Amino acid sequence: MPSLKDLRNRIASVKATQKITKAMKMVAAAKLRRAQEAAEAARPYAERMDQVLANIAVAFEGRDDAPKLMSGTGRDQVHLLIVATAERGLCGGFNSSIAKLARERARSLIAQGKEVKILCVGKKGFDAIKREFGKLVLRTIELRGVKSIGYANAAEIADLVLSMYDKGEFDVCTLLYAEFKSVISQVPTAQQIIPAKLPERKVSGDAAQVYEYEPDEAEILTDLLPRNIAVQIFRALLENAASEQGARMSAMDNATRNAGDMIKKLTLRYNRQRQAQITKELIEIISGAEAL
Amino acid sequence: MAQPFQFELVSPERLLLSEKVLEVTVPGSEGEFGVLKDHSPFMSTVRPGLLKVRKDGGQIVEFFVRGGFADVNGSGLTVLAEQAIPVSELKGDMLAQQVKDAEEDVADARDDATRHKAETLLSQLREIQAALKAA
């Protein structure tokens, strides 16, 4: 049975922990708001990009000379998985759920006899999958020093991926990240970016219009598709950043609540023990006096 | 009198402008072009340069844009720029930095195609720099 002093120390330590988790929750909440704003600000660009792509892709439907980024290499032997996770832990199941999805994917692809290559964005993802698939990880891109993710970060990753694609190092590229639904729900998602999955073209009044292109369609499309990859990666990174903060916020909220419960229990025990000790001392004094 | 139409300028990081304007001059990759209301559907890539917007009230706003697309359709003009900065926020050293990067790219280029691309970019950037200095 712990002594009163032990209990006191224990309570003090749990209280200190609670203070930390509470502070982390506040920080995550502030960061979440910023991350959400960034994700929302990026949305119009991605949407317009989709529209423009859909418009222009129609011109290429069924043609053999469509760019490789759109039609693929004609094989699906080598798969590249881009696993985007956080740089830091203490955010609940965020990192592990993405890593789990990545491992499942890799396993099923290997079972089908495909070759898998992995590109990690964020240190935590690499930590989680290195034991099983460490040999398949080509590179880990750390964004640790980056305060807020800029388009340049995404463009850099896209450049890397595209140069690999040009060299024929993979056939299909899938991006794994957590989609931000709400503070309590982040859904790990796998999205294929190469060959590009184009949105269905909305048939509207515009459909009948004939576009004039400058330079021609082929050139615009070859310029547009690599940009689209960068945009998709950028969007995924922003979603991920928001998800991470959301996950951390709810994890820290839980931790704070648990610490509170623990403090309550420990305090109750402390008081009981203190009373028991006083009673014991009183009995000793009384029985001592009676014996005289 | 020019009629107002819907214009949007979007960069990956934010929506810079979305409002009714009278006229927009876009630095297209094959030459500048002006857009007024009811322009025929048209799509063009954008070269680094200055995008001029004449707003509904008549005042003129300029943006530095780099890389992207202009899409004119029935609902108006949308410019998707990889980078778009209002000229009032543009600082001289930022452009100087980009010129320096472009110079390095030219020096680093391994084959003719990339060198040609880098050189074009460099000359375009220098042009803007000169234009801004003159203004």
Boltz contact constraints between the chains, C-beta under 6 A:
constraints:
  - contact:
      token1: [A, 41]
      token2: [B, 14]
      max_distance: 6.0
  - contact:
      token1: [A, 42]
      token2: [B, 12]
      max_distance: 6.0
  - contact:
      token1: [A, 44]
      token2: [B, 10]
      max_distance: 6.0
  - contact:
      token1: [A, 44]
      token2: [B, 15]
      max_distance: 6.0
  - contact:
      token1: [A, 45]
      token2: [B, 10]
      max_distance: 6.0
  - contact:
      token1: [A, 45]
      token2: [B, 12]
      max_distance: 6.0
  - contact:
      token1: [A, 48]
      token2: [B, 10]
      max_distance: 6.0
  - contact:
      token1: [A, 48]
      token2: [B, 78]
      max_distance: 6.0
  - contact:
      token1: [A, 48]
      token2: [B, 80]
      max_distance: 6.0
  - contact:
      token1: [A, 52]
      token2: [B, 71]
      max_distance: 6.0
  - contact:
      token1: [A, 151]
      token2: [B, 12]
      max_distance: 6.0
  - contact:
      token1: [A, 151]
      token2: [B, 13]
      max_distance: 6.0
  - contact:
      token1: [A, 206]
      token2: [B, 73]
      max_distance: 6.0
  - contact:
      token1: [A, 206]
      token2: [B, 74]
      max_distance: 6.0
  - contact:
      token1: [A, 209]
      token2: [B, 41]
      max_distance: 6.0
  - contact:
      token1: [A, 211]
      token2: [B, 41]
      max_distance: 6.0
  - contact:
      token1: [A, 211]
      token2: [B, 43]
      max_distance: 6.0
  - contact:
      token1: [A, 212]
      token2: [B, 42]
      max_distance: 6.0
  - contact:
      token1: [A, 213]
      token2: [B, 43]
      max_distance: 6.0
  - contact:
      token1: [A, 214]
      token2: [B, 30]
      max_distance: 6.0
  - contact:
      token1: [A, 214]
      token2: [B, 44]
      max_distance: 6.0
  - contact:
      token1: [A, 223]
      token2: [B, 45]
      max_distance: 6.0
  - contact:
      token1: [A, 234]
      token2: [B, 12]
      max_distance: 6.0
